[in-house]
Structures are given as C-alpha cells and as structure tokens.
C-alpha cells in the first residue's frame, strides 16, 4: 500500500486549526489566578494536548468521514486528491486518538477525562451513525464546546491540581463556548454546495445563507454582552470597557459580513474572530483578583 508523504499528513492535521483550543487552554491557565512558575511543563503538555493532539485528531477524523463531500467542495485536500491514499486517513485518525490519550495521562484524572470527552465528541461529530455535523445546531455546539469551553476549564483545573474551577471561570467558559457556535457557522459558508448535495444540514443549508449569517452574528455577540454585564457586576469596569470596544468593532465588521456572507465569511474570520479571542483573554485576566472570593 502506498504511504502518504509527511507534508500531506501535516496538511491533514491542519495546524492552523490548533490555535483556538490552545488559546482557550491558555485563558483557563490565566483565569485560574495561579502562578505558572514551576508548572510550565504541565502547561506546555496541556497546550500540546489541546492543539497538536486532540484538535489535530478531530481534523483527521473529519476529513476521513467527509472525503466524499470534500471531493465536491475541496478536491485538492489530502484525502480526495489521493495524497493521503487508501485508508491512511482513517489509520492516522486512530493513531492520533491513541497518542492523545497517552499524552492526556500526564495531566492527571481531570486532564485525561477532558481529553476523552473531546475525542468522543470529535468522533461523534464526524463518524456515523451519530455524525453530529449533519445537524448544524448540534454539530457546531460540539465543536464550540471542545474548542473553547472544554479547553478553558481544563486549563484552569490543571493549574488548580485537578480541583473544580471557580464558578466565574465556568460561567465565562460556557459563554465563550456559546459564542463560538457562531464562529463555527462561518466555516460552513464555503461548503454549502457539497453539504446540500450530501445531505449535511449545516446552518447555511438549513436556514439559508443570509439567515444563517444573521444567526451567527447574534450568537457571537450576545454571549459577549453577557460577559460584559458579568464583569460589571464583579466590579471589573476597565476590563468590561475593553470588551465593549471589542464588541463594537465586531459589530461594525458584522455589518459588512452581512452584505455578502459567502464572500466575506473568511474575511470576517481573519479580522472579527481575533477580536473575539482577545476578549476571552481580557476576561480571563479580569478574574485574577476575584479568585479569593471563590464561592
């Protein structure tokens, strides 16, 4: 059997997608309020698990089970192009799953449980018979939870030695996960034709392109407004004001996105989403002086 080239394997694992969960894990580390001094090795293991391991696994799994859709939407991808031949896409997904579990053992029970949850959702998202991605509401929720909330909570828990994170950390992780649902919808605009043909009910397919774009904008914006209100109630006005400015800039960009969602979804991902993730970090720093008030 022909073997894939290392370059094709790297493209299959999509390093560009590793950033969101790695960033979210880092936000969890910051939100814990605990010094990283002396704990850098475990932090680095956690970042590697969130990105190059679990997220990369999800990409391989998705590309294997989406190979027929990709042959329509993106035929130059590693599997439909033949650069990852035969069943190597599946083999790589399985190997990366096992490697992820092995690395997760280094993070203790909480880190291992989080990795198992993320991997189960990764397979459930793409693989039949569950294949959550056939429903844009459920599929995007699974992705958003893995990319943001699960990684955030894991980072905070690992820093705390496996203890349950502060309720404030849990609230912020949940809200940013909810908002990430809209970010996931942005990724669906590039594959509407193939999704329709293969029966994948992404939100642009289910709601129509324009309605899906409006829904994505609302879903991204409302949780951030909730975070602002929480920060005000926690007496963090400077951090709240910074988030107000970031949300305002996102609203300006959203207005342009709605003019032509298919053409500008990638553009918004490049300019609007970074504003979202910077807000995550600002919110995480806002929790520092509040950890002593752990309810």
C-alpha positions as CSV (number, residue, x, y, z in Angstrom):
1,X,0.0,0.0,0.0
2,X,1.2,3.5,-0.8
3,X,2.2,5.7,2.1
4,X,1.3,9.4,2.5
5,X,4.0,12.0,2.4
6,X,4.7,13.8,5.7
7,X,3.6,17.1,4.1
8,X,0.3,15.6,3.2
9,X,-0.1,14.3,6.8
10,X,0.7,17.7,8.2
11,X,-2.0,19.2,5.9
12,X,-4.5,16.6,7.0
13,X,-3.9,17.5,10.7
14,X,-4.4,21.3,9.8
15,X,-2.0,23.1,12.2
16,X,-3.9,26.4,11.5
17,X,-6.9,25.0,13.4
18,X,-5.0,24.3,16.6
19,X,-4.9,27.9,17.7
20,X,-8.4,28.2,19.2
21,X,-8.2,25.3,21.7
22,X,-4.6,26.2,22.6
23,X,-5.6,29.8,23.2
24,X,-8.6,28.7,25.3
25,X,-6.4,26.4,27.4
26,X,-4.1,29.4,28.0
27,X,-7.1,31.5,29.0
28,X,-8.0,28.9,31.5
29,X,-4.5,29.0,32.9
30,X,-4.7,32.8,33.3
31,X,-8.2,32.6,34.7
32,X,-7.1,30.3,37.5
33,X,-5.2,33.2,39.0
34,X,-2.4,30.8,40.0
35,X,1.3,31.5,39.1
36,X,2.6,29.3,36.3
37,X,6.1,29.4,37.8
38,X,7.2,25.8,38.3
39,X,4.2,24.5,36.4
40,X,5.4,25.3,32.9
41,X,6.0,21.7,31.9
42,X,2.4,20.7,32.7
43,X,1.1,23.9,31.0
44,X,3.0,23.0,27.8
45,X,1.7,19.5,27.9
46,X,-1.8,20.8,28.2
47,X,-1.4,23.2,25.3
48,X,0.1,20.4,23.2
49,X,-2.8,18.1,24.1
50,X,-5.4,20.8,23.2
51,X,-3.9,21.6,19.8
52,X,-1.5,19.2,18.1
53,X,-3.2,16.2,19.7
54,X,-6.9,16.4,20.3
55,X,-7.7,19.1,17.7
56,X,-5.5,17.5,15.1
57,X,-7.3,14.2,15.7
58,X,-10.6,15.9,15.1
59,X,-9.3,17.2,11.8
60,X,-8.2,13.8,10.6
61,X,-11.4,12.2,11.7
62,X,-13.5,14.9,10.0
63,X,-11.5,14.7,6.7
64,X,-11.8,10.9,6.6
65,X,-15.6,10.8,7.0
66,X,-16.0,13.9,4.8
67,X,-13.9,12.7,2.0
68,X,-16.9,12.3,-0.4
69,X,-18.1,15.9,0.5
70,X,-14.6,17.3,0.1
71,X,-14.3,15.6,-3.3
72,X,-17.1,18.1,-4.3
73,X,-16.2,21.2,-2.2
74,X,-12.4,21.0,-1.9
75,X,-11.0,18.2,-4.1
76,X,-7.4,19.3,-3.5
77,X,-7.5,18.3,0.1
78,X,-5.1,15.5,1.1
79,X,-7.6,12.6,1.0
80,X,-9.7,13.3,-2.1
81,X,-6.6,14.4,-4.0
82,X,-5.0,11.0,-3.3
83,X,-2.0,12.5,-1.4
84,X,-3.2,10.5,1.6
85,X,-4.0,7.3,-0.2
86,X,-6.2,4.3,0.6
87,X,-7.4,4.1,4.2
88,X,-4.4,6.1,5.6
89,X,-6.7,8.9,6.6
90,X,-8.6,6.5,9.0
91,X,-5.4,5.0,10.3
92,X,-3.9,8.4,11.1
93,X,-7.1,9.4,12.9
94,X,-6.9,6.2,15.1
95,X,-3.2,6.6,15.8
96,X,-3.6,10.3,16.8
97,X,-6.5,9.3,19.1
98,X,-4.4,6.8,20.9
99,X,-1.4,9.2,21.1
100,X,-3.7,11.9,22.5
101,X,-4.9,9.5,25.3
102,X,-1.3,8.6,26.1
103,X,-0.4,12.3,26.5
104,X,-3.5,13.1,28.5
105,X,-2.4,10.6,31.2
106,X,0.3,13.1,32.1
107,X,-2.3,15.7,33.1
108,X,-3.9,13.5,35.8
109,X,-7.6,12.4,36.1
110,X,-9.1,15.8,35.1
111,X,-6.9,16.2,32.0
112,X,-7.5,12.6,30.9
113,X,-11.3,12.9,31.4
114,X,-11.3,16.2,29.4
115,X,-9.3,14.5,26.6
116,X,-11.7,11.6,26.5
117,X,-14.6,13.9,26.3
118,X,-13.0,15.9,23.5
119,X,-12.1,12.8,21.5
120,X,-15.6,11.3,21.9
121,X,-17.1,14.5,20.6
122,X,-14.6,14.6,17.7
123,X,-15.6,11.1,16.5
124,X,-19.3,11.7,17.2
125,X,-19.2,14.9,15.2
126,X,-18.0,13.2,12.0
127,X,-18.5,9.5,12.2
128,X,-21.7,7.6,11.6
129,X,-24.1,6.7,12.9
130,X,-24.2,9.7,15.2
131,X,-22.5,12.2,12.8
132,X,-23.5,15.4,14.7
133,X,-22.4,17.6,11.8
134,X,-25.5,16.6,9.8
135,X,-27.3,19.0,12.1
136,X,-25.7,22.4,12.2
137,X,-27.1,23.2,15.6
138,X,-25.7,20.1,17.4
139,X,-22.5,19.8,15.3
140,X,-21.4,23.4,15.9
141,X,-22.2,23.1,19.6
142,X,-19.9,20.1,19.9
143,X,-17.1,21.9,18.1
144,X,-17.6,25.1,20.1
145,X,-17.6,23.1,23.4
146,X,-14.3,21.3,22.5
147,X,-12.5,24.4,21.0
148,X,-13.4,26.8,23.8
149,X,-15.2,25.7,26.9
150,X,-13.6,22.3,27.5
151,X,-10.1,23.6,26.8
152,X,-10.6,26.7,29.1
153,X,-12.0,24.6,32.0
154,X,-9.2,22.1,31.6
155,X,-6.5,24.8,31.7
156,X,-8.0,26.2,35.0
157,X,-8.4,22.7,36.5
158,X,-4.9,21.6,35.7
159,X,-3.5,24.7,37.3
160,X,-5.5,24.0,40.4
161,X,-4.2,20.5,40.7
162,X,-7.4,18.9,39.4
163,X,-9.9,20.9,41.5
164,X,-13.2,22.2,40.1
165,X,-12.6,25.7,38.7
166,X,-14.2,28.8,40.2
167,X,-17.8,29.3,39.2
168,X,-16.8,32.5,37.5
169,X,-14.4,30.6,35.3
170,X,-17.1,28.1,34.5
171,X,-19.5,30.9,33.5
172,X,-17.0,32.6,31.2
173,X,-16.1,29.3,29.6
174,X,-19.7,28.5,29.0
175,X,-20.5,31.9,27.5
176,X,-17.5,31.9,25.2
177,X,-18.4,28.4,24.1
178,X,-21.8,29.6,23.2
179,X,-20.4,32.4,21.2
180,X,-18.0,30.1,19.3
181,X,-21.1,28.3,17.9
182,X,-21.4,31.3,15.6
183,X,-17.8,31.2,14.7
184,X,-18.3,27.5,13.6
185,X,-21.1,28.6,11.3
186,X,-18.7,30.9,9.5
187,X,-16.7,27.8,8.4
188,X,-19.8,26.3,6.8
189,X,-20.3,29.0,4.1
190,X,-17.5,27.7,2.0
191,X,-19.1,24.2,1.6
192,X,-22.8,24.9,1.0
193,X,-23.0,23.2,-2.4
194,X,-21.4,20.0,-1.3
195,X,-23.4,20.0,2.0
196,X,-26.7,20.3,0.2
197,X,-25.7,17.5,-2.2
198,X,-24.6,15.1,0.5
199,X,-27.4,15.9,3.0
200,X,-25.4,17.7,5.6
201,X,-27.7,20.2,7.4
202,X,-25.3,23.0,8.2
203,X,-27.0,26.2,9.2
204,X,-26.5,27.9,5.8
205,X,-28.3,24.9,4.3
206,X,-31.0,24.7,6.9
207,X,-31.7,28.5,7.3
208,X,-30.4,29.9,4.1
209,X,-27.2,31.8,3.7
210,X,-28.5,35.2,4.8
211,X,-30.4,33.9,7.8
212,X,-27.5,31.7,8.9
213,X,-25.2,34.7,8.8
214,X,-27.6,36.8,10.9
215,X,-27.9,33.9,13.4
216,X,-24.1,33.6,13.6
217,X,-23.7,37.3,14.3
218,X,-26.3,37.2,17.1
219,X,-24.9,34.0,18.6
220,X,-21.4,35.6,18.6
221,X,-22.5,38.9,20.0
222,X,-25.0,38.0,22.8
223,X,-22.6,35.9,25.0
224,X,-20.1,38.7,24.9
225,X,-22.7,41.2,26.1
226,X,-23.4,38.7,28.9
227,X,-19.7,38.6,29.8
228,X,-19.6,42.4,29.9
229,X,-22.5,42.5,32.3
230,X,-20.9,39.9,34.5
231,X,-17.6,41.9,34.6
232,X,-19.5,45.0,35.6
233,X,-21.3,43.0,38.4
234,X,-17.9,41.7,39.5
235,X,-16.6,45.3,39.7
236,X,-14.2,45.0,36.8
237,X,-15.1,48.2,34.9
238,X,-11.8,48.6,33.0
239,X,-12.0,45.0,31.6
240,X,-15.7,45.5,30.8
241,X,-14.9,48.7,28.9
242,X,-12.2,47.0,26.9
243,X,-14.8,44.3,25.9
244,X,-17.3,46.9,24.9
245,X,-14.8,48.4,22.5
246,X,-14.0,44.9,21.0
247,X,-17.7,44.1,20.6
248,X,-18.4,47.4,19.0
249,X,-15.6,46.7,16.4
250,X,-17.1,43.3,15.8
251,X,-20.5,44.8,15.1
252,X,-19.0,47.1,12.5
253,X,-17.4,44.1,10.8
254,X,-20.6,42.1,11.1
255,X,-22.5,44.7,9.2
256,X,-20.1,44.3,6.3
257,X,-20.2,40.5,6.6
258,X,-24.0,40.5,6.2
259,X,-23.6,42.3,2.8
260,X,-22.2,39.1,1.3
261,X,-21.7,36.2,3.8
262,X,-20.3,33.6,1.4
263,X,-17.7,36.0,0.1
264,X,-16.8,37.6,3.4
265,X,-17.0,34.7,5.9
266,X,-13.3,34.0,5.6
267,X,-12.6,37.7,5.7
268,X,-14.5,38.0,9.0
269,X,-12.7,35.0,10.4
270,X,-9.5,36.9,9.8
271,X,-10.5,40.2,11.3
272,X,-13.5,39.7,13.5
273,X,-12.7,36.4,15.3
274,X,-9.3,37.7,16.6
275,X,-11.3,40.5,18.4
276,X,-13.4,37.8,20.0
277,X,-10.5,35.7,21.2
278,X,-8.7,38.8,22.6
279,X,-11.8,39.4,24.6
280,X,-11.5,35.9,26.0
281,X,-8.0,36.7,27.3
282,X,-9.1,40.1,28.8
283,X,-11.9,38.3,30.6
284,X,-9.5,35.7,31.9
285,X,-7.3,38.4,33.3
286,X,-10.3,40.1,35.0
287,X,-10.7,37.0,37.2
288,X,-7.2,37.4,38.9
289,X,-8.3,39.5,41.9
290,X,-11.5,37.5,42.2
291,X,-10.2,34.1,42.9
292,X,-10.0,34.7,46.6
293,X,-13.8,35.1,46.5
294,X,-14.4,31.6,45.3
295,X,-18.0,30.8,46.3
